[in-house]
Amino acid sequence: MHLDDKKAIFGWSMYDWANSAFATTIMAGFFPIFFKQFWSAGADATVSTARLGLANSIAGITVGLSAPVLGAIADKGTSKKRFLLFFAYMGAVMASSLYTVSKGNWPIAVMLYVLATIGFSGGNIFYDALITGVASEKKIDFVSALGFSLGYLGGGILFTLNVWMTRSPETFGFADAGETIKFSFLSVGIWWAVFSVPLFLFVKEPRNEKANSATGISMVKAGFAQLKETFHKIRHLKTIFLFLVAYWLYIDGVNTIVHMAVDYGISIGFESSDLIVALLVTQFVGFPAAIVFGYLGVKIGARRAIFIVIAVYLFVSIWGAFIQSKKEFFILAVIVGLVQGGIQALSRSYYAKIIPVDKSAEYFGFYNMLGKFSVVIGPVLIGGVGLLVKSMGYSSNIASRAGIISVSFFFIAGGTLFYFVHEEKGRDEAKYLS
């Protein structure tokens, strides 16, 4: 396949436009609010936060444990697009099904949310892996950033429409805001399914000369054999291993802020409508900022740019624990919007440069595995610290603030380890393993 083909880049990037609707409208936006106020009606704020953290953790564990195996199988059978198709449409169907869940039925809401999140996260393993067959090393920072940029824009557009519907339900023929939020879950599934089509039309499966044409059980066996081989070569993967641990730590903080920010704002007394507006600000600031970071990665190097973003997030996690006003929350939303797409895009492209191209799905399986395990630790840490502090006699407000400041640990530890990662050494290791 010819690298840097414009149609392929467009098709690949549009999948971020498609599935980001789930990340914005459901994961970061309406699900935390609806879960707390509708599906967990009557429960203490700290208890509902712990339930939400548990839901994110269950999904993270499931995807994390299966990611490297799925990637290895896909590499052996050249089936990245087929796996992506399965996970994308499973996620879209499960997201839409949230529309049917009745008030107070939080276990069913958790189950569908977990399955939709598995679809979202599982699909990203194969979506990320396809970048090595779409972009050359020269353009990979920009293409990765373009995907995240379109994700912010696409997710933001649908989220804006959904917020408008909740603020003026009668305009759209709904009885109240609750009905419009439920409908928004359905709209996410449709959006996700429709805008995934360009990828399947324009992106061709990268040819892997080492892959075989096996199918079914034999392909699964071949995938496990490749995974075993990779583990045996772990002593030659020092740079990759060190990067993955650093990434696991600092992306934990990023993902935790994404998943729990709205819940945190509600817990310390802010109005949900204000928090939704703040989330919209983050989305639309993130659109141009992600592209800027793509160019910044080319100009000063992805390594330096990632350090800048980690420092900003460390500041956000500490200041966020002390905010008192709506104005401060909006300022934080702008700051997060400026850097969120940057750290995601540059981490992905940096990793793509230091892995064997012919095993991209497997190695992105490890990448996504650690990303998902970071979601296991972060939300549970916030919920656990909050419950611990509350059990000591403090208010729910103070407990929530104590939980959010604990996230700063991950940026400190992740940034420290990333300092010891060297890209050139990683490239040499990748050549040895190819």
Secondary structure, 3 states (H helix, E strand, C coil): CCCCCHHHHHHHHHHHHHHHHHHHHHHHHHHHHHHHHHHCCCCCHHHHHHHHHHHHHHHHHHHHHHHHHHHHHHHHHCCHHHHHHHHHHHHHHHHHHHHHCCCCCHHHHHHHHHHHHHHHHHHHHHHHHHHHHCCCCCCHHHHHHHHHHHHHHHHHHHHHHHHHHHHCHHHHCCCCHHHHHHHHHHHHHHHHHHHCHHHHHHCCCCCCCCCCCCCHHHHHHHHHHHHHHHHHCHHHCHHHHHHHHHHHHHHHHHHHHHHHHHHHHHHCCCCHHHHHHHHHHHHHHHHHHHHHHHHHHHHHCHHHHHHHHHHHHHHHHHHHHHCCCHHHHHHHHHHHHHHHHHHHHHHHHHHHHCCCHHHHHHHHHHHHHHHHHHHHHHHHHHHHHHHHHHHCCCCHHHHHHHHHHCCHHHHHHHHHHHCCCCHHHHHHHHHHHC
